[in-house]
Amino acid sequence: MITSIALRRFKRFESGKIEIAGSGTTLLAGPNNSGKSTLLHALAVWSFCVFVLRRGKGDEAIMTGFAGQGYGISDDDFNPINLPDLKHLWYGLKTQIPGEEGYSLSIRVDWEHPQDGVHHLKISLSLTNDRLFIRADETTLTDCDVLPEIVYLPPVAGLDAREPFATPALRRAMLGRGLAGSVLRNVLFDLRRVNEERRAQLKEGKSKISSGDLKVLRDTDPWERLQATLRKTFGFEIVVADYDETYHTTLQAFTQPVIYDESSKRYRNAGAKRDLMVEGAGALQWICVYAYAVNPDTDILLLDEPDAHLHSSLQGVLIDALDALIETNGKQVLVATHSREVLLGAPLDKIISFEKAKPKYLASEADRVRMFSGLGEVYDPFIDRVRKTKRIVFVENESDMRTLKTMAATLDRPLPKIEAYPTTESHKERRKFFQKLEKGIPGIRALSLRDRDGAPLNTVCEETLRDKSDGHGLANFASRTFRRREMENYALVPACIARTLGLEIEDIRTWWENDLFLPWTAAPPADATPVLEGDYKTALTKRLAEAGKTMDDLWAQMAPEDIHEDLKVLISQLEVL
């Protein structure tokens, strides 16, 4: 496993050494252009250069005692990472240092081999015109078998439309060039082939594989583990077509939708097969990541924002799946990520922050909060303001907080400064985020407000709006849920709607009865079942839009007597938060 990377004049790093803590998953976090991808690129370039030296000069070129010259390649042959031209490998785009030799860029990797101990290999680069020269400057190697097998996966590992069968040597070459997606079908083909061989061995001389052997196979075999996670996560399996070198010219792989049959306790087909290439970017990213993660030939997996095309609910699932794999196969995975879901749930000793000059592991929850402050977007201004106000209200939409402020102003009870954090997450997930913030910002308090949607009415306390289903026991975190289905249901005030539309109240009666399907009343309707449970948002916003109005306009027309008691209760709680 890699233990450190030392860089000199490589991209964003003039010089520096980054320590890596053993096997398992390490998350690289920080704002854009902070150096996360640079670290991954350095390892990808190092692996590529090792491949080039071995191919061009022989294995001895990276071993101790080699006295030969470096090896040159054209810029067209360099492809581990995408660059406009090769000078962008160099810090400050300066490839030559006055008074120094031409090999001005270096990448040194230290690693520990389970059988052969600690090793290092330093690769140095020089650029002359459009030709890149590579040499090994420092090495402890006497046997190339102890080299770590590194696979780099960019944000979307693109698949070729047609993928020919590749020999092991060609596959290694493609991986060394950072083109993992170009041989994904080959990897899947090999995983399936090895699985079939294992199944044949276990079944030899028997009518079927014993239940004990089958359980071990499903728990340990890479193909079985890949299929299991795809069934659970995406509801499909991978089908790899048979390959006959005397007939076929390309490999084919498909996704097969499946559903679990309770009666047979097995998965069965649930639709037509589709070519692997037509799946969405998120699914392809997952398959590519997981296929290389389970592949026994991969030692080090470099993932550059693998969660970029995944729904937030799947981002943490991917990391958890990788962690489960690593527990049994001892691989090392470096992941550059911006995902809050991933970074909040990870142990501190698994996160390297690139927030400041020198990347380092987080040491405290306060460090985690400071790291979020540097991620940009919502975190930077939000956390800075929370440090000052010490108050947070979690809402589902920004409009929810605007509405509460409008209602408070109408009641002549303006709210104090409270930071709103819009998110559709559950009270539980919001609370996790709050507890992380609390470690770094002592004394903060929060109120979490959600629509009830389809939850039972008896889960909400009528007097306080406390969500009785969220029993967490935290004195500084209040879980609140509207008694009506959603906030817009509190806007069902005929007189206010008429005023907003510029109509007389009787002018909206037909629409009220035919579009909302509510009994006509000139006063605000009582908390009967239709008002509590109905979905009126679409019809209401559509009617307002036809008149060039919005929900904000409607809320602004409410008089104090029109404001529902539930909203008054919330305003009272926000006043003393």
C-alpha positions in Angstrom: 0.0 0.0 0.0 1.1 3.5 -0.7 2.4 5.3 2.4 3.5 8.7 0.9 3.8 10.7 -2.3 6.6 13.4 -2.6 6.2 15.9 -5.4 8.5 18.5 -6.9 7.2 21.0 -9.3 4.2 18.9 -10.3 1.1 21.0 -11.3 -0.1 22.8 -8.1 2.7 21.6 -5.8 6.1 23.3 -6.0 7.3 20.8 -3.4 5.7 18.7 -0.7 5.1 15.3 0.7 1.7 13.8 1.5 1.5 10.9 4.0 -1.2 8.2 3.4 -2.4 6.1 6.3 -2.3 2.5 5.1 -5.0 0.5 3.4 -8.7 1.3 3.2 -10.5 4.3 1.9 -8.9 7.8 2.2 -11.1 10.8 1.3 -9.5 13.9 -0.3 -11.6 16.9 0.5 -11.2 20.6 -0.2 -12.3 23.4 -2.4 -11.9 23.4 -6.2 -8.3 23.8 -7.3 -6.9 22.9 -3.9 -4.9 19.9 -5.1 -7.1 16.9 -4.7 -7.1 15.9 -8.3 -3.4 16.9 -8.5 -2.5 14.1 -6.0 -4.5 11.5 -8.0 -2.9 12.8 -11.3 0.5 12.4 -9.8 0.0 8.8 -9.0 -1.6 8.1 -12.4 1.4 9.8 -14.2 3.8 7.9 -12.0 2.2 4.6 -12.9 2.1 5.5 -16.6 5.8 6.5 -16.5 6.7 3.2 -14.9 4.9 1.3 -17.6 6.6 3.4 -20.3 10.1 2.8 -18.9 9.5 -1.0 -18.5 8.2 -1.2 -22.1 10.9 1.0 -23.6 14.0 0.1 -21.6 13.1 -3.1 -19.9 12.4 -3.9 -16.3 16.0 -3.1 -15.3 15.2 0.6 -16.0 13.4 1.0 -12.7 15.7 -1.3 -10.7 18.8 -0.5 -8.5 22.0 -0.3 -10.4 20.6 0.8 -13.8 23.0 3.2 -15.4 21.2 3.8 -18.7 19.6 7.0 -20.0 16.0 8.1 -19.7 13.4 7.2 -22.3 11.6 9.7 -24.5 8.0 9.8 -25.8 6.1 12.3 -27.9 3.2 14.3 -26.5 0.8 12.2 -28.6 1.9 9.1 -26.6 1.2 10.7 -23.2 -2.4 9.9 -22.1 -2.8 9.0 -18.4 -4.5 12.3 -17.9 -6.0 15.0 -20.1 -3.8 18.0 -20.7 -3.8 20.8 -23.4 0.0 20.3 -23.6 2.7 18.7 -21.6 4.1 21.9 -20.0 0.9 21.9 -17.8 2.5 19.1 -15.8 5.0 21.6 -14.4 4.4 23.9 -11.5 3.9 27.4 -12.9 4.2 26.0 -16.5 8.0 26.4 -16.1 9.8 23.3 -17.4 13.3 24.6 -17.0 15.0 26.0 -13.9 18.1 28.2 -14.5 21.2 26.5 -13.2 19.6 23.1 -12.8 19.5 20.0 -15.1 16.5 19.4 -17.3 14.8 16.8 -15.1 13.0 19.4 -13.0 9.8 17.5 -12.1 9.7 14.5 -9.9 7.2 12.1 -8.3 8.4 9.8 -5.6 6.1 7.1 -4.3 6.8 5.1 -1.1 4.8 1.9 -0.5 4.8 -1.2 1.6 4.5 -4.6 0.0 2.9 -7.4 2.3 5.7 -9.9 1.4 8.6 -7.7 0.4 8.6 -4.8 2.8 9.0 -1.1 2.2 10.0 0.3 -1.2 10.2 3.6 -3.1 10.6 4.7 -6.7 11.2 8.3 -7.8 10.3 9.2 -11.4 11.7 12.4 -12.9 10.5 14.2 -16.0 12.1 16.5 -18.5 10.4 18.3 -21.5 12.4 19.3 -24.6 10.3 20.8 -27.3 7.3 18.4 -27.5 9.2 15.4 -26.3 8.8 14.1 -22.7 11.8 12.3 -21.2 11.3 9.9 -18.3 13.9 8.3 -15.9 14.0 6.5 -12.6 16.2 8.5 -10.2 15.8 6.7 -6.9 14.7 3.1 -6.4 14.9 0.2 -4.0 13.5 -2.2 -6.5 15.2 -5.5 -7.4 12.0 -7.2 -8.5 9.2 -5.6 -10.5 6.7 -8.0 -9.0 6.4 -5.8 -5.9 5.1 -2.8 -7.8 1.5 -1.7 -6.8 -1.1 -2.0 -9.6 -2.7 1.4 -9.8 -6.0 2.2 -11.6 -7.1 5.8 -12.1 -10.8 6.5 -12.8 -11.7 10.0 -13.9 -15.1 11.4 -13.0 -16.8 9.5 -15.9 -14.9 6.5 -17.2 -16.3 6.6 -20.7 -17.0 3.3 -22.5 -16.1 2.8 -26.1 -19.0 1.7 -28.4 -17.0 -1.3 -29.5 -14.5 -3.0 -27.3 -12.2 -5.7 -28.7 -10.9 -8.6 -26.6 -7.6 -7.4 -25.0 -4.7 -9.5 -23.8 -3.6 -9.1 -20.2 -0.6 -7.1 -21.4 -2.8 -4.7 -23.4 -5.2 -4.3 -20.5 -2.3 -3.3 -18.3 -1.2 -0.9 -21.0 -4.6 0.7 -21.1 -4.8 1.0 -17.3 -1.3 2.5 -17.3 -2.6 5.1 -19.7 -5.6 6.0 -17.6 -8.1 4.4 -20.0 -9.8 2.1 -17.5 -13.2 2.5 -19.2 -11.8 1.3 -22.5 -11.3 -2.2 -21.1 -14.2 -2.4 -18.6 -15.9 -5.2 -20.6 -12.7 -7.1 -20.6 -12.5 -6.8 -16.8 -16.2 -8.0 -16.5 -15.5 -10.8 -18.9 -12.5 -12.0 -16.7 -14.5 -11.7 -13.5 -17.3 -13.8 -14.9 -14.9 -16.4 -16.4 -13.1 -16.9 -13.1 -16.4 -17.2 -11.3 -17.6 -19.9 -13.8 -14.3 -21.8 -13.2 -14.8 -21.7 -9.5 -18.4 -22.8 -9.8 -17.3 -25.8 -12.0 -14.7 -26.8 -9.4 -17.1 -26.6 -6.6 -19.7 -28.7 -8.5 -17.3 -31.3 -9.8 -18.7 -34.8 -9.1 -21.9 -33.4 -7.6 -25.4 -32.6 -8.9 -25.1 -29.1 -7.4 -22.9 -26.9 -5.3 -23.3 -27.4 -1.6 -25.1 -24.7 0.3 -21.9 -24.1 2.4 -19.7 -23.7 -0.6 -22.2 -21.5 -2.3 -22.4 -19.2 0.6 -18.6 -18.8 0.7 -18.6 -18.2 -3.0 -21.2 -15.5 -2.8 -19.4 -13.8 0.1 -15.9 -13.9 -1.4 -16.0 -14.1 -5.2 -15.5 -10.8 -7.0 -18.2 -11.4 -9.7 -20.7 -12.5 -7.1 -20.1 -9.4 -4.9 -20.4 -7.1 -8.0 -23.7 -8.7 -9.0 -25.1 -8.5 -5.4 -24.4 -4.8 -5.0 -25.8 -4.0 -8.5 -29.0 -5.9 -7.7 -29.5 -4.1 -4.4 -28.5 -0.7 -5.7 -29.9 -0.5 -9.3 -32.1 -3.5 -9.7 -30.2 -5.1 -12.5 -27.4 -7.6 -13.1 -24.6 -7.7 -15.6 -24.8 -10.2 -18.5 -21.5 -10.8 -20.4 -21.9 -12.5 -23.7 -19.8 -15.5 -24.6 -16.7 -14.8 -26.7 -15.3 -17.0 -29.4 -12.1 -15.6 -30.8 -12.6 -17.4 -34.1 -15.9 -15.7 -34.7 -16.4 -12.6 -32.5 -14.4 -9.3 -32.9 -15.8 -7.5 -29.9 -16.9 -8.2 -26.3 -20.5 -7.5 -25.4 -22.0 -6.7 -22.0 -25.6 -5.9 -21.0 -27.7 -4.9 -18.0 -30.6 -7.2 -17.1 -33.4 -5.8 -14.9 -34.2 -8.2 -12.0 -36.7 -8.4 -9.2 -36.5 -10.5 -6.1 -39.1 -13.3 -6.0 -40.2 -14.0 -2.4 -41.7 -17.4 -3.3 -38.5 -18.9 -4.8 -36.1 -16.7 -2.8 -34.3 -15.8 -6.0 -33.9 -12.9 -8.4 -35.8 -13.3 -11.7 -35.6 -11.3 -14.9 -37.9 -8.3 -15.0 -37.4 -6.8 -18.4 -35.4 -6.7 -21.6 -31.6 -6.5 -21.6 -29.9 -3.3 -22.6 -26.4 -2.7 -23.8 -24.2 -1.6 -21.0 -23.2 1.6 -22.8 -26.7 3.1 -22.7 -26.9 3.2 -19.0 -26.8 6.5 -17.2 -23.6 8.2 -16.2 -24.2 7.4 -12.5 -24.8 3.7 -13.1 -21.8 3.4 -15.4 -19.6 5.2 -12.9 -20.7 2.8 -10.2 -20.1 -0.3 -12.3 -16.7 0.9 -13.3 -15.7 1.8 -9.8 -17.0 -1.4 -8.3 -15.6 -3.7 -11.1 -12.1 -2.4 -10.5 -12.5 -2.4 -6.8 -13.4 -6.2 -6.7 -10.8 -7.0 -9.4 -8.0 -8.9 -7.6 -5.4 -7.4 -10.0 -6.1 -3.9 -8.7 -4.0 -2.8 -5.6 -4.6 1.0 -5.6 -7.8 2.6 -6.9 -7.8 6.3 -7.6 -11.3 7.9 -7.9 -11.8 11.4 -9.0 -15.3 12.5 -7.8 -17.0 9.2 -8.3 -20.1 10.6 -6.7 -20.4 13.5 -9.2 -23.1 11.7 -11.2 -24.8 9.9 -8.3 -27.9 11.0 -6.3 -27.0 12.1 -2.8 -28.6 9.0 -1.4 -26.2 6.8 -3.4 -23.0 8.7 -2.6 -22.6 7.3 0.9 -23.8 3.9 -0.3 -20.9 3.7 -2.8 -18.3 4.5 -0.1 -19.9 2.0 2.3 -19.8 -0.6 -0.4 -16.1 0.1 -1.1 -15.3 0.0 2.7 -17.0 -3.4 2.9 -14.9 -4.7 0.0 -11.7 -3.3 1.4 -12.2 -5.0 4.8 -11.8 -8.4 3.0 -9.4 -7.7 0.2 -7.0 -5.2 1.7 -7.0 -2.7 -1.2 -6.3 1.0 -1.0 -8.7 3.6 -2.4 -8.1 7.3 -2.7 -11.3 9.3 -3.4 -11.5 13.0 -4.2 -14.9 14.2 -3.3 -17.1 17.3 -2.5 -20.0 15.2 -1.2 -21.3 16.4 2.2 -23.1 13.1 2.7 -19.8 11.2 2.3 -17.6 13.6 4.3 -20.0 13.9 7.2 -20.2 10.1 7.8 -16.5 9.3 7.4 -14.1 8.9 10.4 -11.8 11.8 10.9 -8.7 9.7 10.3 -10.0 8.8 6.8 -10.2 12.4 5.5 -7.3 14.5 4.2 -8.2 18.1 4.0 -6.7 20.2 1.3 -8.1 23.4 2.8 -4.8 25.1 3.5 -1.2 24.9 2.3 -0.3 21.4 3.5 -2.8 18.6 3.1 -3.3 16.7 6.3 -5.7 14.4 8.1 -8.5 15.9 10.2 -7.8 15.8 13.9 -11.1 17.1 15.3 -14.7 17.8 14.5 -13.7 21.5 14.5 -11.4 20.6 11.7 -14.3 19.0 9.8 -16.4 22.2 10.2 -13.4 24.3 9.0 -13.0 22.0 6.0 -16.7 22.5 5.0 -16.1 26.3 5.3 -13.5 25.9 2.5 -15.7 23.9 0.2 -17.4 26.9 -1.2 -21.0 27.2 -2.4 -23.4 26.9 0.6 -20.8 26.0 3.2 -18.6 29.0 3.2 -21.2 31.8 3.8 -23.5 29.6 5.7 -21.0 28.4 8.3 -19.5 31.8 8.7 -23.0 33.2 9.5 -23.8 30.3 11.9 -20.6 31.1 13.9 -22.2 34.6 14.5 -25.9 33.8 15.0 -25.6 30.4 16.7 -29.1 29.6 15.3 -30.2 27.4 12.4 -33.6 26.6 11.0 -33.7 23.6 8.5 -36.4 24.0 5.9 -37.4 22.2 2.8 -37.2 25.2 0.5 -35.9 28.8 0.8 -39.5 29.9 0.3 -40.5 28.3 3.6 -38.3 30.7 5.5 -39.4 33.7 3.5 -43.0 32.8 4.3 -42.3 32.5 8.1 -40.6 35.9 8.0 -43.5 37.4 6.2 -46.0 36.0 8.7 -43.9 37.2 11.6 -43.8 40.7 10.2 -47.5 40.7 9.6 -48.0 39.7 13.3 -45.5 42.5 14.2 -43.2 40.0 15.7 -40.1 40.2 13.5 -37.8 37.2 13.8 -34.2 37.4 15.1 -31.3 36.5 12.9 -31.5 32.8 12.1 -29.6 31.0 9.4 -31.9 29.0 7.1 -30.5 25.8 5.6 -32.8 24.4 2.8 -32.7 20.6 2.4 -35.2 17.9 1.7 -33.4 15.4 4.1 -35.2 13.8 7.0 -35.0 15.2 10.6 -32.5 12.4 11.3 -30.1 13.4 8.6 -30.4 17.1 9.4 -29.6 16.2 13.0 -26.4 14.4 12.0 -25.2 17.5 10.2 -26.1 19.7 13.1 -24.2 17.5 15.6 -21.1 17.8 13.4 -21.5 21.5 13.3 -22.0 21.6 17.1 -18.6 20.0 17.7 -17.0 22.9 15.9 -19.4 25.7 16.9 -20.4 25.2 20.6 -23.7 26.7 21.7 -25.6 26.5 18.5 -29.3 25.6 18.4 -31.5 24.4 15.6 -35.2 23.9 14.6 -35.9 21.4 11.8 -39.1 22.0 9.9 -40.7 19.6 7.5 -43.9 19.1 5.6 -45.9 16.1 6.9 -46.6 14.8 3.4 -48.1 11.4 3.8 -47.0 10.7 7.4 -49.8 9.9 9.9 -51.4 13.0 11.6 -50.9 11.4 15.0 -47.1 11.7 14.7 -47.4 15.5 15.1 -48.1 17.1 18.5 -51.1 19.4 18.0 -49.9 22.0 20.6 -46.2 22.3 19.7 -45.9 20.6 16.2 -43.2 18.4 17.7 -42.5 15.4 15.4 -43.2 12.5 17.8 -41.6 10.0 15.4 -38.2 11.7 15.9 -37.3 10.9 19.5 -33.7 12.0 19.8 -33.6 13.6 23.2 -31.4 16.6 22.2 -32.3 19.8 24.1 -30.8 22.1 21.4 -32.4 20.5 18.3 -36.2 20.7 17.8 -37.9 18.5 15.2 -41.1 20.2 14.0 -43.6 19.0 11.3 -46.6 20.8 9.9 -50.0 19.3 10.8 -51.3 20.1 7.4 -49.8 18.0 4.5 -47.6 20.9 3.4 -47.0 24.5 4.0 -49.1 25.7 1.1 -52.2 24.2 2.7 -52.1 27.0 5.3 -52.6 29.5 2.4 -56.1 28.2 1.7 -57.8 31.5 2.7 -60.4 32.5 0.2 -60.3 36.3 1.0 -56.5 36.4 0.7 -56.5 34.5 -2.6 -59.2 36.8 -4.0 -57.2 39.9 -3.0 -54.0 38.5 -4.5 -55.8 37.9 -7.8 -57.6 41.3 -7.8 -61.0 39.7 -7.6 -64.1 39.7 -5.4 -64.3 36.7 -3.1 -67.3 35.3 -4.9 -65.3 35.3 -8.2 -63.1 32.4 -7.0 -66.0 30.2 -5.7 -66.2 28.1 -8.9 -62.5 27.6 -9.0 -62.4 26.7 -5.3 -65.1 24.1 -5.7 -64.2 22.6 -9.1 -60.4 22.8 -9.0 -59.7 22.4 -5.3 -62.7 20.2 -4.6 -63.3 22.0 -1.3 -66.7 23.0 0.2 -67.1 26.7 -0.3 -66.5 29.0 2.7 -65.7 32.7 2.8 -63.7 32.2 6.0 -60.4 30.2 6.3 -61.4 26.5 6.2 -61.2 24.5 9.4 -58.7 21.7 9.9 -60.9 19.0 8.4 -59.5 16.0 6.6 -59.5 17.5 3.1 -57.5 20.5 4.2 -55.2 18.4 6.4 -54.5 15.7 3.8 -55.1 17.2 0.3 -52.5 18.2 -2.2 -53.4 21.7 -3.3 -50.0 23.2 -4.2 -50.1 22.6 -8.0 -53.7 24.0 -8.4 -52.9 27.0 -6.2 -49.6 28.0 -7.8 -51.1 27.5 -11.3 -54.0 29.8 -10.6 -51.7 32.4 -9.2 -49.3 32.1 -12.2 -52.2 32.7 -14.6 -52.6 36.1 -13.0 -48.8 36.8 -12.9 -48.6 36.1 -9.1 -46.7 33.9 -6.8 -47.1 32.3 -3.4 -45.0 35.1 -2.0 -47.6 37.5 -3.2 -50.4 35.4 -1.6 -48.6 35.2 1.8 -48.1 39.0 1.7 -51.9 39.5 1.5 -52.6 37.7 4.8 -54.0 39.7 7.7 -53.1 38.7 11.3 -56.5 37.0 11.7 -55.8 34.9 8.6 -52.6 33.3 9.9 -53.2 29.8 11.1 -52.4 28.9 14.7 -49.7 26.4 13.6 -47.7 29.2 12.0 -48.0 31.3 15.1 -46.7 28.4 17.2 -43.7 28.1 14.9 -43.0 31.8 15.0 -43.1 31.8 18.8 -40.6 29.0 18.9 -38.3 30.7 16.4 -38.4 33.9 18.5 -36.8 32.1 21.4 -34.6 29.6 19.5 
